[in-house]
Amino acid sequence: MPEIRKGYFTEEISIVAPERGLRPNQFLAERKEQRCPFCPGNEEMTPPADLVLVKRGETLLKQTDAEGDTVKNWTVRVFPNQYPVVTPQASPSYGEHPHYSEPAVGYHYVMVATPRHDLPFSKVDIDQWTNILASLQDKVRWLYAQKGVSYVTVFINSGKEAGATSSHAHLQIVTTPRVPPNVETEAQAVQSSLNELGICPMCQVVGAETGGPRQILATDFYIAFTPWVSRHAYEFWIYPKHHQTSILKMSQKEMMDLALMLRSTLGGLAKALDNSAFNLVFHGSSEKKTTKQIHWHIEVYPKISTWAGLELGAGIFVNEVSPENAAQVLGSMSRKELAQMVGIT
């Protein structure tokens, strides 16, 4: 059973999950069989899905797999990960300081983003991105209603170098009984600024980057930019232009606009870096910890270099591409992608 371990004298945490070690062998076996568990027709290779989006004409229906009867002709499919990082059945055991540990209680889901195995995120169309985001809202809302869930992390590992074990486009959703350290640090900084100045520092960042040398793309509701302190070459963030604490607050119009932004920027990234691997992570406020709120956003980390001793040991990141130059390259490619989608040549 997995367990959460806390640092000797820091807030650093690690999830020890030995069962995850079984995963690569299983996927290798699936590849030898030339069968992808995420493809239509192979639904029996995964646990039953408890959220399936099916298109009937112009209508989208939400369904679930019944026992022994899986939903066919789906457009988005969500099911428990077979090799979870956290589990509702985690053993209720605790360790004492300095070897503090606690049960890794939670839920770990896979969301298959498209039925098409050969369609990367950079080519998923706007309608399908909207379907993904709508399904994500539904699943995240349900997870926050579950006991013991303090935070829901949503992320994409795209490409082997980014940790993906399947080339079929998919997201992962992991809940934890505590707010992750990175998000907690952001929340504390926001709370401090709000208490002292009455200003959200992330709103200030959006204002400072809008129209500046690090802006990549702006739509009606969102801005994409390369951060001033970038830990990865060509790293970029996507922020709502106006203060919003969670993806659960997005309207349908905002969701469609975010779909346009994601398609444009990920398409631009793929062209700029020749379809390099990347990680994408959603940062948002916890629905359970209402006293600490952040301006929700998305962070994208291309994997074109390897962190070494300085980064890993000292937390000092060496970026060989300036954020300003990265923004020029990504901006040019993303605007071309956007122009093609809206019919401007």
Phi, psi and omega in degrees: 000141179288153176220152177264128178245137181255147181302158181306313184218018177234175178271007179298138178232154177223139175258118178267114186226082183302331182297336179296339180294342179283340190299310184300319180297321180296316181291327176297319178297319179296323180292323177298326178282353183058039177235128177261125182293346181266353183276150175303140182096344180247024185300334181289349180278354179238164172299158178303140181277136177255005170210117179229127178261124182236135180263125176240098186067240177261004184255139175257126181249142175260125181226174175225154174288127172275160181301120179077005182218100182270148179287133179256170176055043182274164175245331172220140182224132184234127182209160179296141176293134180290338182234072191286148172283324177231160182210146176296340182264019181302141181296131183281063181241147183231148175249156182262155176304138009271004179254057184289134175215159178212162181298136176275068182278134178166192182234142179228114184242154171249134174244110177282121193278341182200148175291339186277120181292329186267012184252105179285166180302329182292347180241001175296130185282172187296319180299317181290322175300322178295320177298319179299312183294322178295317178295322178297315177303313182299314185289318179296319178299317179296318183295321179293342178276354183273149180295139175083003180263114176261331182210147177242117178260130177243131182208162175237131166250111183243114181101149183302318182294340179266003177098006180284138176256356175225141178275353177286127185301124180206157174250163172234147181231120183232129176259152177224153181281000175219158178288131181300149184305318181299317180288322178299320178297316177298316182296320179295320179295319179295315182298319179298316179294319179296319180293319186273322187242346183072021184232138172281119182296333179287327173295323176297320179298315179301316179296319182290326184272342181296122179077004184267184185290348180255000177290134176262311185199146175227135174244192182299321188244349188226157173229138174247134180208159173273129184291149179306315174254097182260126180277338180235147173297132179068017173299140174215158181239151175239123182237143165297140180293328180250151187301124179211135190266344187202153174295341178291344180270353183294135172277170178299321180295318178294324179295317179294324178292321177294323176301318177297317180295314181296316179298319182291312185286320178289326174295319177295320178298317181298319181286322182291323186243020175056052175059040180292160177292154177205159169247143177229131183227136173271131171248127179211173178284146174287134176284348180262336182250077190285348181280344179236113184241148173233165175278108189296153181195174179241137176241134182240127183240099174295144182251079180245000176214169183245131174294139182240204188300318183295316180292312185286322185271326185249347183072022176253123189256130179260119181245116184276357177235121182295144178304327180293316177292321178299319180297323178297313181294309182294322180298315180299313181292320182292321178294325176295317178299315180298316181299320179295323182287326181266005173084023177258127181252000000 
